[in-house]
Amino acid sequence: MKSIEVVAGVITDGGRIFATQRGYGDQKDGWEFPGGKMEPGETPEQALVRELQEELAIEVNVGEKICTVEYDYPKFHLTMHCFYCSLAAGCKPKLLEHEDAKWLDRENLNTVNWLPADVEVVKHLL
Ligand SMILES: Nc1nc2c([nH]c(=O)n2[C@H]2C[C@H](O)[C@@H](COP(=O)(O)OP(=O)(O)OP(=O)(O)O)O2)c(=O)[nH]1
């Protein structure tokens, strides 16, 4: 089976967590932590800074690692490294690729329809 390695950012701001809704592809409409595939030669932190700049036009400070999720989708195996991130001063996410986004309190974390691999990440956060 094909394998992909992805980084995802759990962006926090005063206790709230930023969730984004996929705007295209097989998993369109599912909710996720923004990020994407690592490119050859990148560290996970570098990939995350690049992806969040591309998708949301934000600068982030990458913090502590939360977990690495291994998940078998029908068409590929996913390895996803998740990190806490904070927004650089004055940055506000712009939805350049996503269809929607929400700042969620921890108690509302399960009110969106997370992609299957993210259920484990959400458990870590709760
Ligand atoms: N970014 C992200 N991807 C996730 C999460 N959960 C999850 O199953 N995925 C899956 C969805 C996609 O199949 C894959 C991420 O690939 P992607 O398509 O977003 O990567 P990319 O930005 O490099 O996109 P592309 O250039 O290939 O279109 O990981 C998550 O929380 N965040």
Ligand as a Chemical Component Dictionary entry (heavy atoms), coordinates in Angstrom:
data_LIG
# 
_chem_comp.id                   LIG 
_chem_comp.type                 NON-POLYMER 
_chem_comp.pdbx_formal_charge   0 
_chem_comp.three_letter_code    LIG 
# 
loop_
_chem_comp_atom.comp_id 
_chem_comp_atom.atom_id 
_chem_comp_atom.alt_atom_id 
_chem_comp_atom.type_symbol 
_chem_comp_atom.charge 
_chem_comp_atom.model_Cartn_x 
_chem_comp_atom.model_Cartn_y 
_chem_comp_atom.model_Cartn_z 
_chem_comp_atom.pdbx_ordinal 
LIG N1  N1  N 0 -3.375 18.153 6.906  1  
LIG C1  C1  C 0 -4.028 17.131 7.418  2  
LIG N2  N2  N 0 -4.217 16.005 6.685  3  
LIG C2  C2  C 0 -4.894 15.009 7.286  4  
LIG C3  C3  C 0 -5.395 15.097 8.602  5  
LIG N3  N3  N 0 -6.036 13.931 8.904  6  
LIG C4  C4  C 0 -5.947 13.128 7.819  7  
LIG O1  O1  O 0 -6.417 12.004 7.713  8  
LIG N4  N4  N 0 -5.245 13.790 6.830  9  
LIG C5  C5  C 0 -4.980 13.234 5.509  10 
LIG C6  C6  C 0 -5.793 13.909 4.443  11 
LIG C7  C7  C 0 -4.911 13.779 3.216  12 
LIG O2  O2  O 0 -5.147 12.509 2.634  13 
LIG C8  C8  C 0 -3.508 13.819 3.799  14 
LIG C9  C9  C 0 -2.896 15.214 3.730  15 
LIG O3  O3  O 0 -2.585 15.516 2.462  16 
LIG P1  P1  P 0 -2.883 16.917 1.799  17 
LIG O4  O4  O 0 -3.538 16.635 0.513  18 
LIG O5  O5  O 0 -3.534 17.856 2.737  19 
LIG O6  O6  O 0 -1.401 17.367 1.606  20 
LIG P2  P2  P 0 -0.866 18.587 0.775  21 
LIG O7  O7  O 0 -1.350 19.861 1.403  22 
LIG O8  O8  O 0 0.602  18.337 0.686  23 
LIG O9  O9  O 0 -1.682 18.454 -0.561 24 
LIG P3  P3  P 0 -1.474 18.233 -2.075 25 
LIG O10 O10 O 0 -0.478 19.236 -2.504 26 
LIG O11 O11 O 0 -1.037 16.804 -2.261 27 
LIG O12 O12 O 0 -2.870 18.462 -2.571 28 
LIG O13 O13 O 0 -3.635 13.444 5.167  29 
LIG C10 C10 C 0 -5.192 16.284 9.341  30 
LIG O14 O14 O 0 -5.598 16.455 10.492 31 
LIG N5  N5  N 0 -4.508 17.269 8.712  32 
# 
loop_
_chem_comp_bond.comp_id 
_chem_comp_bond.atom_id_1 
_chem_comp_bond.atom_id_2 
_chem_comp_bond.value_order 
_chem_comp_bond.pdbx_ordinal 
LIG N1  C1  SING 1  
LIG C1  N2  DOUB 2  
LIG C1  N5  SING 3  
LIG N2  C2  SING 4  
LIG C2  C3  DOUB 5  
LIG C2  N4  SING 6  
LIG C3  N3  SING 7  
LIG C3  C10 SING 8  
LIG N3  C4  SING 9  
LIG C4  O1  DOUB 10 
LIG C4  N4  SING 11 
LIG N4  C5  SING 12 
LIG C5  C6  SING 13 
LIG C5  O13 SING 14 
LIG C6  C7  SING 15 
LIG C7  O2  SING 16 
LIG C7  C8  SING 17 
LIG C8  C9  SING 18 
LIG C8  O13 SING 19 
LIG C9  O3  SING 20 
LIG O3  P1  SING 21 
LIG P1  O4  DOUB 22 
LIG P1  O5  SING 23 
LIG P1  O6  SING 24 
LIG O6  P2  SING 25 
LIG P2  O7  DOUB 26 
LIG P2  O8  SING 27 
LIG P2  O9  SING 28 
LIG O9  P3  SING 29 
LIG P3  O10 DOUB 30 
LIG P3  O11 SING 31 
LIG P3  O12 SING 32 
LIG C10 O14 DOUB 33 
LIG C10 N5  SING 34 
# 
